[in-house]
Amino acid sequence: MADKRDYYEVLGVAKGATDDQLKSAYRKQAKKYHPDLNPDNAEAEAKFKEVNEAYEVLSNKEKRARYDQFGFAGVDPSYGAGTGAGGFGGGFGGVDLGDIFGDLFGGGFGFGGGSSSRSNPNAPRKGADQRIGVTISFMEAVHGCTKTVTVNKQDTCSECGGTGAARGTSPEPCPDCGGRGYVMRQMRTPFGVMQSQEPCARCGGKGKIVKSPCAKCRGTGRTSSRRTLEIKIPAGINDDQSIALRGQGDAGTGGGPAGDVIVIVTVQPDAMFERDSYNVWVTVPITYSQAVLGADITVPTVDGKVEYNVPEGTQSGTTFRLRGKGIQYLGGRGKGDQYVKVVVEIPKKLNRHQRDALKAFEESLKDENYEQRKGFFKKLREKFEDK
């Protein structure tokens, strides 16, 4: 196909790429263009389909070999197959000429009066999905919550039942295409007569026409509605994850099922807690004397306050672990942990009495009271004593 990109180019790998390299490249590209991360972005959706198509071919050894030898003609099943093409037997070197001309001129082509198949225009089709966003707080994500969203959707017309025809009437097969939804066009070439399929202009490819349109939907078979839906957001959900409300999207056609509503969740950051998967981090300031002498301090967790004993001689930046005090696993049992980092806050604005007391206290100390200083100056002496 003229507008297709080379599959290796789509995935961003060399032609001799290994299976692992293909898989890694596919995951990267699929994540980049995934519809859930690019709502209402038609270009990203097209890229996502292109990436999936490329990987589906290149990850299959047989398909990859045919693609490497014949290009798209070796792997694309949408090409029409024909016979009797000017003495070539419908093919040349394993490549069907009907496929090649279908690729060059568009549509499905066949040789010698044959025609390629086309899907039923009236077959059941699933309705379109609706993508919406909802923003919740950090604590709502931790504990779960219920939100309401408003969705604009397309419903099956209650007056005509989705046929588009007025009550007491029904759609009729299109006389131009005979209900197929497409018409055939012939073209003479040096290789024989080729036939192509084109959407029927009269029925728009539907295969049926409505002579007496429904007054309520004006012949479309659908009506617009605005609906408020309740969403139960589970505990433990993280930022940019999604929830699917099955069957709440646009109505299907031809008796097909309704689409879904995909809710993309945005979690606001918290001023105190920081999330790391299902673990939580919090920084707690302590005083100089609490670090030196040890103390019981109050630590905030996502489930409330807890008491924790800071041991004597705790250094600034020390991290403690509170098992099971993190976030509940999404859809499972158990919780993550909470990590508490204590930072010693140096006092400011001391009065004279406090300064004198602190100087006296400092003069009473020896190197043995400072493990880090003792080690530092020992290394310093060893480094420079020979110079």
N, C-alpha and C positions, 0 to 999 in steps of 0.2 A: 504494500500500500504506500502510495506516494507520501502521505503525511505521517507515516510511522517513523519513529526513531529506532536506530539500532538497539537491540536489547542490551548489549554490553554497555552502550553509552547511557541507556536509561538507568542502569544500576551503578554506573561509574566504575566499572572494572575492566581489566584487560581481557582479551579473548581467551587467554590461557589461564584464567582465574581458577583457583581450586574451589571445591565445594564449600569449605569454611569461609573463603573470601566472598563467595556469592551470598552465603547466608548472612554474613556480617553486613554486607552492603545492602542487602534487602531489608534487614531489620532497621537499619539507619534511615533508609529512604521511606519505608512504610510508616515509621514513627513520625517522620517530618511532615508527611502529607495526609496522615490519618484524618478522616472526616470529623471524628470527635474532637480533634485539636484544631480543626479549621472549619468551624460551623459556617454554613452559608457561603462557602468558598468553592465555586464551581471549578476554578482552575486547579485547586488542590485536590478536589475529588477526581478530576480527570488524571492528574499525575499519579494518584494513589492506584487507580485502575491500571495505568500504564506500568507501574512498578510491579503490581501483582501479575500482570500478563507476562512481563519479561522474566520474572523469577519462576513462574509456572513452567515456562519452556526451558530455561537454562538449568533448572534443578533436576530435570529429567534427562538422563543420559541419551536415550534414543531421540527425543525431540531436539536436544541440543546438537546432536550429530547431524540431523536433517537440516537444522537451521544453519549450522556452519557450512553445509555443502550447498544448500539451495536458497538460503535466506527465508523470508516470510512465506514464500510459496511452498516450502517444505513442511510448515507447521500450522498454517492458518486454515482451519476447517471451513471458513466462510467462503473460500474461493469456490467458484462453480466448476464442476467436472464435465468435460465434453469429449466427444469422439469424432473421428472422421474429419480432422482439420487439415484439409489440403494434402493428404497423403502422409501426414505425420502421425496418424493414429491417435490424435488428441493429446499427444505428449511428446516431449523431446528431452532425452537425457533424464527421464524421471520427473520432469516438471510439466504439469498440465498447462497447455497454452491457454485454455479457458481461464485458468487461474491468473495467468499473466495479464491477459486482456481485461479481466474483471478488475485487476489491480490498477491498470492504467486508465481505464475509462469509467470506473465507478460502477456500483450495482453488481448484480449477479449475472455473469455471462456464460453462455453455453454455445457449442458449435453444432451445426447440422440440425437446427430446429429444436434442440433440447432446451430445457429450462431448469433452473436451480430452484430448490425449495425455499419457502418463506414461511415464517411463523404465522399462526392464525392471529389476525388483528383483533379478534374478539375473545381471545383466550383470557382466562382469569389472571389479573395482575395485582400485585400488592400495592397498596397506596403509598404515597410518599411519606417519609419520616419528617417529623418536625424537630428542630434543634433549638433549645432555649437555654438560658443561663440563670443560675440562682446563686446569690452570695450569702454566705453564712459566717458566723463568728467562729473563732478558734474553739471556744467551749461548746458551741453547738455541734461542731465536727467531732469533738471528743465524746460527747454524751448522746449524740443523735438528736433529731428534732423533726418537726413537721412544718412544711412550708406549703404555700399555695402559689400557683402560677397560672397565668392566663394565656391560652393558646388560640390562635386563629387557624381554623382548619376547614377542610372541604368535606362535607357530608353527602351521602347519597340522598338525592332528592326524594322527599317523602311522598310527593304527589305522583311522580311517574316511576318510582322505584329504581331510578338510575338509567332508564332507557332513553330519556330525553324526549320521548313522544307524549303527546297529550293523552289524557285518560280516554280509554276506549280505542286507542290506536297503538300501533307498534312500528318500530323501524323496519324498513324494507331493504332487501339486498340491493346494492348499488347496481344499476343496469350497465354501467360502463366497465366495471371490473368483475361483475358476477359475484360480488360478495367476498372476493379474495383480498381486496385492499390494495392491489397493485395491478398494473398493466404491463404487457410485454412490448418491447421495442426491438425491431430487427435492424441489423447493420451489415452490409456486405463488405468484406475485407478480402485481401489476397489469400487468406487462409480459409475462407468459407463464410457462411452466414452466421453472424453472432446475434444472440438475443439477450436483452438486458431487462431487468425488472425496475419499474419506477412506481413510486406511490401514486395511487389514483388521485387525479386532481379534483374529481367531482366529490368524492367522499372523504378526502384527506387521509386516505389510508385506513379508514375504519371499516370499510367493507359494507357499511350500511348508511342509508340516508333517512332523515326524519322529515316527512312531508308536513306533519302537523306538530310543531314543537310544543313542549310543555310550557304553560304560561309561567309557572313558578320558577323554573330553572332556565327558561329560554332555550331549551333544547340541549343544554350541556349535561344534564343528568346529575348535576351537583349543585349544592347550595353552600354558601359560606356561613360559618357559625363561630361564635366566640365563647369559649368554655373555660371555666375555672377548675383546675385539677389540684388535688391534695397530694403532696409528695412526702413519703416517709423516708427521711434521710437516716441511714443507719449509723450507729456509733462507730467511730474509727475511720470514717471516710476522710480522704486526703484531698488536697487542692488539685484541681484539674481532672478529677475522676468523674465518671458519668453514671447516671441511673437511667434505665430504660423503662418507660411506661408502655407495656405492650398493648397494641391495638388502639392506642389513643391518638394516632396520627390521622392523616387524610384517608378517606374511604378508598377501598380498592375499586377496580373496574372489572367488569365481566364476572362478577361474583367472587373476586379475589379478596383476601383479607385486608384489613385496615393497616396502615403503617404504624410506626411507634413514635412516641415523644421521647427524645433523648435529652436528658437534663444534664448540663455540664455544671459541676459544682466548683465555685470559687470560695476558698477559705481565707478569711482576713487574718493577717498576722496578729499575734498577741504581744502586748507591751512587756509581759513578764516571762512567758514561756516560749521556748523554741523547740519545734518538732524535728525529730530525726527518725523517719520511718514511724515505728510505734513507740519510740523512746522520747523522753522529754528532758530538756536541759533548762536549768534555772540557776542564776547567779545570786548568792546571798552575801551581803556585806556583814562582816563581824568586826568587833573592836579589837584593839591591840591587846588588851588584857584578856579578852575571851580566847584569843589565839594562844596566848602565853599560858594561861592558867587552865584552859578548858572550860566549857560551859554548855548548858542546855539551850539550844536555840529553836525558834519556830521556823519551820520550812513550809512554804506553800506548795501544794501539789494540785493536780487537776481535780482531785476529789476532796480537797479541803486542806486544812493545816495539820501538820504532824510535828512532834517534838523529836529533835535529834541531838545527840550528845557529841559535841566537838571535842576531841581528845586534847589533852595538854600538849602544847608545843606544835600546834597545827600551823603549817606554813601557808602563806597567801598563794592562792591558785590551786590548792588541794581540791580534788574532786572525790565526792562520796557517792555511792550507788544505793538507791532505794529500790529493791527488787519488787516488781509487780505494781509499782506506783505510776506506771506510764499509761499509754493509751490502749484501749481494748482492740484486739485483733478484729479486723473487718470480716464479718461472717464466720468467725471462729471463736474458740475459747482462749482464755488467757489474756494477759496484758504485757506491754513492754515495761521498761524500767525508767526510773527518773534519776538523772545525774545532777548532783548539787555541787556547784563550784563555789567555794568560799573565798572571798577576797578581803584581806585585812585592810581596813580603812585607817589611814593615818590621821590622827586628830589635828585640828587647826585652831588658831586663836587661843593659845595657852596663856594663862596669866603667870605672874612671876612665881607664885607659890608652886604652880604645876611644873614650871620649867625647872625650878631648883630641885623639886622632888624627882623629876625625870633624870636630871644630871646625876644626882646622888645614886639613883638606881643604876644608871649606866656605868658609873665608876665602880660599882660593886661587882660588876660582871667580869668574867674572864673569857679567854678564847674558847674554853671548854663549853661555854654556854651557847656558842654559835657554831654549829656543825658546818654550815656552808661557808662561812667566813674562814673558819679554820682550814678547811680543805682548799679554799681558793688561795690563801696566802702561802700555804705549803707548796702548791704547784708553782706559784709565782717565784718563790725562793729557788726552787729546783731549776726553773727555766733560766734565771739570770745569775746564779751564784758563780758560774764558771766564766762569766764575761767581765 
